[in-house]
Amino acid sequence: MKILLAYYSKTGNTEKIAKKIQKTLEPLGKVDLFKIEMVKEYSSKLMHLNPRINFDCIFRRKPEIKATKSTGNYDALIIGSPIWAFTYAPPVNTFIEKLEKAEGKKAVVFVSSGMGRVKFTKGIEEKLAKKGMKIVKSISAKLEQIDEKTLNEISKALKS
């Protein structure tokens, strides 16, 4: 199985989760990490008060990203995002919009959130479903903490 694991991470928490997932899934086959990067990155100072982040989240803006990745050569997609202002990061919105249709491909969604609520995955799930993907697992990991049970559930969902 060949898996694309795409994620956006500003503080490093989502990236840590992505790397744990990658390591767990290595026995399934090739897992390519793809970091979603913005052309003009958000300022790091007081992120929760950053007006650009807040406006992008509230108005569902799609900031320009440096590159995208085709899912054509992959059997599955895993996509991860931090949660800001009760929604996923705007660069993830841009990435998903640029994805080609992928009828029947499996998808896993994960978000990193201090609140740990899986309902924050719904927006990403809906966008991927419109691309034809089948969501097999969604998780919300509280900050950088993700347990072995959850990692094994992701692996099992992709195998089925």
C-alpha positions as CSV (number, residue, x, y, z in Angstrom):
1,M,0.0,0.0,0.0
2,K,1.2,3.5,-0.9
3,I,0.0,6.3,1.4
4,L,0.3,10.1,1.2
5,L,0.4,11.7,4.6
6,A,-0.2,15.5,4.1
7,Y,-0.3,17.9,7.0
8,Y,0.0,21.5,7.9
9,S,1.8,22.4,11.2
10,K,2.6,25.9,12.5
11,T,3.8,25.0,16.1
12,G,5.1,21.5,15.4
13,N,2.3,19.6,17.3
14,T,0.6,18.4,14.1
15,E,3.9,17.5,12.6
16,K,4.8,15.3,15.6
17,I,1.5,13.4,15.3
18,A,2.1,13.0,11.5
19,K,5.5,11.4,12.1
20,K,4.1,9.1,14.8
21,I,1.4,8.0,12.3
22,Q,4.0,7.5,9.6
23,K,6.2,5.3,11.8
24,T,3.2,3.2,12.8
25,L,2.1,2.7,9.2
26,E,5.5,1.7,7.8
27,P,4.6,-2.0,7.9
28,L,1.7,-1.4,5.5
29,G,4.0,0.0,2.8
30,K,5.4,3.3,1.7
31,V,4.2,6.4,3.6
32,D,5.2,9.7,2.0
33,L,5.1,12.7,4.3
34,F,4.1,16.0,2.6
35,K,4.2,19.2,4.6
36,I,1.8,21.8,3.4
37,E,3.6,25.1,3.3
38,M,2.3,28.6,2.7
39,V,3.9,31.0,0.3
40,K,3.5,33.7,2.9
41,E,3.6,32.1,6.3
42,Y,1.6,33.4,9.3
43,S,3.4,35.4,11.9
44,S,4.4,33.3,15.0
45,K,3.6,36.0,17.5
46,L,0.4,35.6,19.5
47,M,-1.2,33.2,17.0
48,H,-4.6,33.3,18.7
49,L,-4.6,37.1,18.2
50,N,-3.2,37.1,14.7
51,P,-5.8,39.0,12.6
52,R,-4.8,37.3,9.4
53,I,-5.2,33.8,10.9
54,N,-8.6,34.8,12.4
55,F,-9.9,36.3,9.1
56,D,-8.7,33.3,7.1
57,C,-10.4,30.9,9.5
58,I,-13.7,32.8,9.8
59,F,-14.1,33.6,6.1
60,R,-12.7,30.2,5.0
61,R,-10.0,31.8,2.9
62,K,-7.6,29.7,0.9
63,P,-4.1,31.2,1.2
64,E,-1.6,30.4,-1.5
65,I,0.5,27.3,-0.8
66,K,4.0,26.5,-2.2
67,A,3.1,23.2,-3.8
68,T,0.5,20.5,-3.8
69,K,0.7,16.7,-4.3
70,S,-1.3,14.4,-6.6
71,T,-3.0,11.5,-5.0
72,G,-3.0,9.6,-8.3
73,N,-0.1,7.2,-7.3
74,Y,-1.4,6.6,-3.8
75,D,-3.9,4.1,-2.4
76,A,-4.8,6.3,0.5
77,L,-4.6,9.8,1.9
78,I,-4.1,10.9,5.5
79,I,-4.5,14.6,6.1
80,G,-3.8,16.5,9.3
81,S,-4.4,20.0,10.5
82,P,-4.3,22.0,13.7
83,I,-7.5,23.5,14.9
84,W,-7.7,27.3,15.0
85,A,-10.9,29.3,15.8
86,F,-12.9,26.1,15.9
87,T,-11.9,25.0,12.4
88,Y,-9.0,23.5,10.5
89,A,-6.1,25.6,9.2
90,P,-6.8,27.5,6.0
91,P,-3.7,26.1,4.1
92,V,-5.4,22.6,4.5
93,N,-8.5,24.1,2.8
94,T,-6.3,25.2,-0.1
95,F,-4.6,21.8,-0.4
96,I,-7.9,19.9,-0.5
97,E,-9.3,22.3,-3.1
98,K,-6.4,21.6,-5.4
99,L,-6.7,17.8,-5.0
100,E,-8.0,15.9,-8.0
101,K,-11.0,13.6,-7.8
102,A,-10.1,10.4,-6.1
103,E,-13.1,8.1,-6.4
104,G,-13.0,5.3,-3.8
105,K,-9.6,6.1,-2.3
106,K,-9.4,5.7,1.5
107,A,-8.8,8.7,3.6
108,V,-7.9,9.3,7.3
109,V,-8.4,12.7,8.9
110,F,-6.6,13.9,12.0
111,V,-6.6,17.2,13.8
112,S,-4.5,18.4,16.7
113,S,-6.5,20.4,19.2
114,G,-6.1,21.3,22.8
115,M,-9.8,20.4,23.2
116,G,-9.5,17.0,21.7
117,R,-12.9,17.0,19.9
118,V,-13.3,14.8,16.9
119,K,-16.2,17.0,15.6
120,F,-13.5,19.3,14.3
121,T,-12.7,16.8,11.5
122,K,-16.2,17.2,9.9
123,G,-15.2,20.1,7.5
124,I,-12.2,18.2,6.2
125,E,-14.3,15.0,5.9
126,E,-17.0,16.7,3.8
127,K,-14.4,18.3,1.4
128,L,-12.7,14.9,0.9
129,A,-16.0,13.1,0.4
130,K,-16.8,15.7,-2.4
131,K,-13.5,14.5,-4.0
132,G,-14.9,11.0,-4.0
133,M,-12.8,9.7,-1.0
134,K,-14.0,7.2,1.5
135,I,-13.3,8.4,5.1
136,V,-12.2,5.3,7.0
137,K,-11.1,7.0,10.3
138,S,-11.1,10.4,11.9
139,I,-9.3,11.4,15.1
140,S,-8.6,14.4,17.2
141,A,-5.4,14.2,19.2
142,K,-5.0,16.5,22.2
143,L,-1.9,18.5,21.3
144,E,1.0,16.1,20.5
145,Q,-0.4,13.2,22.5
146,I,-1.5,10.2,20.5
147,D,-1.7,6.7,22.0
148,E,-0.8,3.3,20.5
149,K,-4.5,2.3,20.5
150,T,-5.4,5.1,18.2
151,L,-2.4,4.6,16.0
152,N,-3.4,0.9,15.6
153,E,-7.0,1.9,14.8
154,I,-5.7,4.0,11.9
155,S,-3.7,1.1,10.6
156,K,-6.6,-1.3,10.9
157,A,-9.0,1.1,9.1
158,L,-6.6,1.4,6.2
159,K,-6.1,-2.4,5.9
160,S,-9.9,-3.1,5.8
